[in-house]
Amino acid sequence: MADQNIPENELDPGANTQMFKAFVSETQPAAEPKFNGRVLAVVGAAVLLVIVVVLIAVL
């Protein structure tokens, strides 16, 4: 049976170890949030404005 012990200083013949290390060390860019603070503030202000207009119309 062939010797399965590969010294650390030699490359993996199948390159599986290097490929796995590259996959693990890859940094994926963080996904941007769908709504940032400014968008939420504008939407909140619009909703508040609609509520105020409705309340004034009812009174």
C-alpha positions, 0 to 999 in steps of 0.5 A: 500500500502506498504511503499516505503521509504527505509532508507539510512542505509538499503540495497536495497532489489533488489540490483539495486542501489548497482549494478548501483553504481558498474557499474558507478564506474567501471574504464575501462582500456583506449584503447591503441592507434593503432599507437604510435609515434615510429610506425608513425616515422618509417612509415614516414621515410619509405615513405620519403625514397621511395619518395627520391628513386623515385625522384633519379631514375626519375632524 
